[in-house]
Amino acid sequence: MSELVLEGLKAKQQKTWASGDYGAVAALIHPMAEETIQAADLSASAEVLDIAAGTGNASIAAARCGCRVTATDYVPGLLVRARERAEAERLPLTTEVADAENLPCADGRYDAVVSVVGAMFAPDQERTAAEMTRVVRRGGTIALANWTPDGFIGEMFRTVGRRVPPPPGIRGPVEWGSEERVRELFGDRVSDLRTERREFVFRFTSPEHFADYFREHYGPTLKAFEALGPDGGKPLYDDLVALAGRYNTATDGTARIPSAYLQIIATRA
């Protein structure tokens, strides 16, 4: 795919992630970041780069461990929220607007790079993996958490994609949740790559509550509903309610939705 097409796609993605209120969704999944940072076992004072940080879940988790964290994202508004959250907890945090595929960092600048359901959405997966490994020092840590292809969020993206097809020629972001694909992306640039399939549980008052929440707050679903319009949006809404119902394990009339993700810890070779 040409550079011009990729740049156009990223510009569209920026608008998507700036829409709605991603912070409302990120607040739900903060425990994923805490678990990932604990698994990374980072040292206090470690220099850490959070790639595609969003509103700062992984950044804040690392800062709580005494790390010196720089949060990057290509949506400035998300970083504003990250700074507000860090200030509320009196945690030091540096933010910088940056593209996961073109990080403004020297080679080997950081002790660790982290990303929790962030960098997986960059359209050029090979370039993103190359940048991750470039900016972390040899022996440093790469810690990721990515939604799996076969879990609830992977199925949600396919459900949306059946109504609003994704751009052709782009590999799905949930491929980052496949151990085979991650090993292919990093190759011999990392050693001791360990993965663990984990589960985050979304909790809503009902399957309809889930569909309403994601339609209002989550950029990719919000934009899908906008593209479909009122008439076309009703079938997608019904699809999402049905999907949540299939995954729902609650027995009290609410919605308990287990959502698989892959936790990845690797060492820069």
C-alpha positions in Angstrom: 0.0 0.0 0.0 1.3 3.4 -1.0 2.5 6.0 1.6 -0.2 8.4 0.3 -2.9 5.9 1.0 -1.5 5.0 4.4 -1.3 8.7 5.4 -4.9 9.2 4.3 -6.0 6.2 6.4 -4.1 7.4 9.4 -5.8 10.8 9.1 -9.2 9.1 9.1 -8.1 7.0 12.1 -7.1 10.1 14.0 -10.6 11.6 13.5 -12.1 8.3 14.6 -10.2 8.1 17.9 -10.8 11.8 18.5 -14.6 11.3 18.2 -16.8 10.2 21.0 -15.2 9.8 24.4 -12.5 7.1 24.3 -11.6 8.0 27.9 -15.0 6.6 29.0 -14.0 3.2 27.5 -10.4 3.4 28.7 -11.6 3.9 32.2 -13.3 0.6 32.1 -10.2 -1.4 31.0 -7.6 0.2 33.2 -7.1 -3.1 35.1 -5.6 -4.5 31.9 -2.8 -1.9 32.0 -2.1 -2.5 35.7 -1.8 -6.3 35.1 0.5 -5.7 32.0 2.8 -3.3 33.8 3.1 -5.7 36.8 3.9 -8.6 34.5 6.6 -6.4 32.8 8.3 -6.1 36.3 9.7 -2.7 35.5 12.3 -1.1 37.8 11.7 2.2 39.6 13.3 5.0 37.6 13.1 3.0 34.4 12.6 5.2 31.3 9.4 4.0 29.7 7.7 5.0 26.4 4.0 4.3 26.2 3.1 4.0 22.5 -0.5 5.0 21.4 -1.1 5.8 25.0 -4.6 7.1 24.6 -5.8 8.6 27.9 -2.8 7.1 29.7 -3.8 3.8 31.3 -0.4 2.1 30.9 1.5 5.4 31.5 -0.2 5.9 34.8 0.3 2.3 35.8 4.0 2.6 35.1 4.3 6.0 36.8 2.8 4.4 39.9 5.7 2.0 39.9 8.2 4.9 40.0 9.0 4.8 36.3 9.8 8.0 34.3 7.1 7.8 31.6 6.6 9.5 28.3 3.1 9.0 26.9 2.7 9.3 23.1 -0.3 9.4 20.9 -1.3 10.9 17.6 -4.5 12.4 19.0 -3.6 15.4 21.1 -6.9 15.5 23.0 -6.3 12.0 24.4 -3.0 13.2 25.8 -4.7 16.1 27.5 -6.8 13.7 29.4 -3.8 11.6 30.3 -2.1 14.6 31.8 -5.2 15.5 33.7 -5.4 12.0 35.2 -1.7 12.0 36.1 -2.0 15.5 37.7 -5.0 14.3 39.8 -2.8 11.5 41.2 0.3 13.8 41.5 2.2 11.5 39.2 4.9 12.9 36.9 4.2 12.3 33.2 5.6 13.6 30.0 3.4 13.6 26.9 4.3 14.0 23.3 2.2 13.9 20.1 3.7 11.1 18.0 2.8 8.5 15.4 3.5 4.8 16.5 4.9 4.2 13.0 7.4 7.2 13.2 8.5 7.8 16.8 10.6 10.9 17.4 13.1 9.0 19.6 16.7 8.0 19.3 17.6 4.4 18.9 17.7 2.6 22.2 16.4 5.6 24.1 14.1 3.7 26.5 14.5 0.9 29.0 11.0 -0.3 28.1 8.2 0.3 25.6 4.6 -0.5 26.5 1.2 -0.4 24.7 -2.1 -1.6 25.9 -4.7 -2.0 23.1 -3.1 1.0 21.4 -0.3 0.4 18.9 -2.2 -2.6 17.6 -4.4 -0.2 15.7 -1.6 1.4 13.6 -2.2 0.4 10.0 1.4 -0.6 9.1 2.1 -3.4 11.5 5.6 -4.2 10.3 6.7 -0.6 10.7 5.1 -0.3 14.1 6.9 -3.4 15.4 10.2 -2.1 13.9 9.8 1.2 15.7 9.0 -0.5 19.0 12.2 -2.5 18.9 14.3 0.4 17.5 13.6 2.8 20.4 14.1 0.3 23.3 17.7 -0.5 24.4 19.2 -4.0 24.0 18.0 -6.1 27.0 15.1 -3.7 27.5 11.5 -4.8 27.8 8.5 -4.7 25.4 5.2 -5.1 27.2 1.9 -5.3 25.2 -1.8 -6.2 25.7 -3.8 -6.8 22.6 -7.3 -8.0 21.9 -7.4 -11.5 20.4 -8.9 -12.4 17.0 -11.2 -15.0 18.6 -12.4 -13.0 21.7 -15.3 -10.7 22.2 -13.7 -7.6 20.9 -12.3 -9.4 17.9 -15.9 -10.6 17.2 -17.2 -7.1 17.7 -14.9 -5.7 15.0 -16.0 -8.4 12.6 -19.6 -7.6 13.4 -19.1 -4.0 12.7 -17.1 -4.8 9.6 -20.0 -6.8 8.1 -22.0 -3.6 8.1 -19.2 -1.1 7.4 -16.3 -2.9 5.7 -12.8 -1.9 6.8 -10.4 -0.4 4.2 -9.0 -3.1 1.8 -5.4 -4.2 2.1 -5.0 -3.5 5.8 -4.4 -6.4 8.2 -6.8 -6.5 11.1 -5.6 -4.9 14.4 -6.6 -8.0 16.4 -3.9 -10.0 14.5 -1.6 -8.4 17.2 -3.5 -10.7 19.6 -2.1 -13.8 17.9 1.1 -15.2 19.3 2.1 -16.5 15.8 1.6 -13.0 14.3 3.5 -11.2 17.1 6.5 -13.6 16.7 6.4 -13.0 12.9 6.4 -9.2 13.5 9.2 -9.0 16.0 11.3 -11.9 14.5 14.9 -12.1 15.8 14.8 -8.5 17.2 13.5 -9.8 20.5 14.3 -12.8 22.7 12.4 -14.5 25.5 9.1 -13.6 24.1 6.4 -14.8 26.5 2.6 -14.6 25.9 -0.3 -15.3 28.2 -3.9 -15.3 27.2 -5.9 -13.3 29.7 -9.4 -12.1 30.1 -11.0 -8.8 30.9 -14.7 -8.7 31.9 -16.9 -5.9 30.7 -19.8 -5.3 33.0 -23.0 -3.5 32.0 -26.6 -3.5 33.2 -27.7 -5.3 30.0 -26.6 -6.2 26.5 -28.4 -3.0 25.3 -26.4 -1.0 27.8 -23.2 -2.3 26.2 -24.4 -1.4 22.7 -25.5 2.1 23.8 -22.2 2.7 25.6 -20.0 1.7 22.7 -22.3 3.6 20.2 -21.9 6.8 22.2 -18.3 6.6 23.4 -16.1 4.3 21.3 -14.8 6.0 18.1 -14.8 3.0 15.7 -18.4 2.0 16.6 -19.6 5.6 16.8 -18.3 6.3 13.3 -19.8 3.1 12.0 -23.2 4.2 13.2 -22.7 7.7 11.6 -21.8 6.1 8.3 -24.9 3.9 8.3 -27.3 6.6 9.3 -30.5 6.1 11.4 -32.0 3.3 9.2 -28.8 1.4 8.6 -27.7 1.8 12.2 -30.6 -0.2 13.7 -29.4 -3.6 12.3 -25.9 -2.9 13.6 -27.3 -2.0 17.0 -29.3 -5.3 17.0 -26.2 -7.2 16.0 -24.2 -5.7 18.9 -27.0 -6.5 21.4 -27.1 -10.1 20.1 -23.3 -10.4 20.2 -23.2 -9.2 23.9 -26.0 -11.6 24.6 -24.1 -14.6 23.2 -21.0 -13.8 25.3 -23.0 -12.8 28.4 -22.2 -15.1 31.4 -24.3 -13.1 34.0 -27.2 -15.0 35.7 -28.7 -12.0 37.4 -30.2 -10.1 34.4 -27.1 -7.9 33.9 -24.3 -8.3 31.3 -21.0 -9.9 32.2 -18.9 -10.1 29.0 -15.5 -11.9 29.1 -13.1 -10.4 26.6 -9.9 -12.2 25.7 -6.6 -10.4 25.2 -3.0 -11.5 24.8 -0.4 -10.2 27.2 3.1 -10.1 25.6 6.4 -9.6 27.4 9.6 -9.7 25.3 13.2 -8.7 25.7 15.0 -6.6 23.1 17.7 -8.8 21.6 
